[in-house]
Amino acid sequence: MRALAIDFETANEKRSSPCSVGLAWIEDGAVIRVEERLIRPRDMRFSRFNMAVHGIRPEDVEDAAEFPEVMEEFEADLSDTLVIAHNASFDMSVLRASYQLYGVSCPDIDYVCTLKMAKVVWRELASHRLNEVSRHIDFSFRHHNAAEDAHACGEVALAAARKLNVSSLRDLPIRLDMTTGRLHAGGNTPCSVKPAPRKPKKS
């Protein structure tokens, strides 16, 4: 049961402005390692809104490496295992936009979205935001810290696997009738879930 959860925080509204990345490695039914790296955006423009969300300011990343150098450390893991993210469309778009900004080829990444998973596994919840689902599974964390968000994402995936009695995270998409997403140099095939069949109307 190997997987890698990932989460980005951005400096502003542009997807190519990551200022932090968090990663959580999952093996044998547990999160075994969590890492965070600060990233210096090429354009050091930090919006008030984003700073209010994650608390990272320009002075915090002045001495940090830029995106290609930071991600080089993790590219082998990203392309070698299943990647998971909560609202994966955001994190995958950050990866794709940032690689494009620097003219670097994006690694091939197979990924699934725990937000889409949660909407199927815990239909009864009013909200499927990461903090709400984490509260439901009794996992406490500091929201909008990239490392802690990645850890929470991993715990959500593991809780879904336990609830569905699935032994491998790669089998979760099959169990949920979910199409695994794929990010690659040529583009992105999004992760998707088939809609639940509509109940027939009573005559």
N, C-alpha and C positions, 0 to 999 in steps of 0.2 A: 504494500500500500504506500507507494512513493508518490509524492506530489510537492509542488512548490507554490505557496501562496505569495501574492505580490500586491503591493499597494503604493500608489504615488500621491504626493501632495504637490500642488503647483503654485508658482509664485503669483500668477495672474490668470486671466480667463483663457489664455492660449494653452493648448495642449502641449506645445513644445517648450513649456517653461517649468519642468519638474525641478523642485528644490529639495525633495527628499524621496527616498525609496525605502520601503520596508519589505523584507522577505522572511518567510517562515517555511522551514523544511519539514516535511511530514514523512515519517517512516513507521511501519508496523503499528499503525493506529494511534500515533501520538505526534505532537509537534516536538521535534528534537533540537531545533536550533532556530534562533530569531536574530536577524541582523537589520540595522538601519544605516544608511549612508546619506549624508547631506550632499546636495548637488548644487553647484553654482550655475544658474541659468546664463545662457549667452547674453540675453537681454536682462539686465539686473533690475527689472521693473516689478516691484511687489505691490499688489493692490491691497487697499485697506481691508476689503472683504476677505481675501484669502489669508492675510495675516491674522485677522480676527478668528478665523476658523482653526488654523493649525499652529499659530504662534511663532512661526519661523520668520525672521526678519533678514534684510540684506546683510547686516553685519554678522549674522550667524553662518553665512555661507561664503563669505569673502575668501576664505582660505581653502574652500572645498574644491574638489576636482569637478570638471564639467562632465556632462552626460556620457560621452563615449568612454572616458577613462573609468568612470564609476561602474558602468554596466559591463565592461569587458571582464571584470572579476566574476560575473555571474552568468555570462552567455552560455557556457557549457551546460550549466544546470537548467537554464531556460529552455534549451533546445533538446535536452536529454530526458525530460520528464513531463508529466502533465502539470500545467500551470493553472492555478485557480485564482479568481479575484471576485470581489463583491462589487457588482455593477461593472463587469469585465469590459464592457464597451468603452468605459472611460479609461481604464488603465491600459488597454490595448491601443487606444487612440493616442495616449501619451507616448507609449513606446514607438508607435509608427511615426508620429509627427516629429519626435525628437531625433530618431534615426535619419529621417528625411532632412531635417534642419542641418545636420552635420554631414550629409552626403555619405552616410555609412549604411551598408546593407543590413537589413533587419534579419535576425536569425529566424528560422522556422520554429514556430511555437504552437503547440496544441494546447487549447485552453477551454475551461468551462467557467460558468458564472454562478456563484453561490446565491446571488440575488434571485436568479431564475429558478435555481434549485429550491430555495426556501419558499417561493410562492407555490410550488407544487407539494413540497413535503409538509409545510405548516400552513395550509390554506386558511386555517382558522384565525391566524394573526391579522390584526387590523393594519399593521405596517410590517414591511419586510426589510426595513433599513437595518444596517449591520448592528447598530446598538440595540434595536428592539429584538432581533433574532437572538443576539448574544444573551440578552436578559432572559429570554425564554428558555435557553439551554443552560442557564446559570453560569455564564462565563463573564467575569468582570474585566474590563479593560479601559484604557484611556483613549476615547474616540478622537480621530483625526491626528493621531500620532502614527506615522506610516508603519513602524514596526509592530505596534500593538494592533493596528487594524489588520495587518497581514496575519498576525497570530490569531485574531478573532475569526478571520475568514477561514483559516485552517480548522479551527474548532467547529465552525458551522458545518463544514464539509464532513468532518468526522462524525458529528452528531447525526447528520443526515444518513451517513453510511450505517451507523448503528441502528437507527430507527428502521431502515429498510432492510436490515440484515444483509448488507453488501460487504464482502470481504476486501474488495479492491476499489479504490477511488476511481480507477479507470472504468469500472463496471457501473458506476453511478449514472452516467449519461444513458447507458442502455436501459437501466431500470426505470429511468424517468422519461424515456422516449425523447431524449435530448440530443441534439446534434452538436458534437464537439466543434468549437471554433478553431480556426487556423489562421495565424498571422504569419506572413512571409514577405519576402522582398517585393513580390508582385502585387500585394494587396492583403485583404482580410476577408475571410469567410466567417461571419459572426456565429456565435453560439446561439442556438435557438431551441425552443421547446414547442412541441405540437400542442395546440390548444385543446383543452378538455372538451370532449363531445358535449354538445348541448342536449339538455334534457328535453324530451319531446313534450310539446305543449298538451295540456289536458284538454280534451274535447268537451 
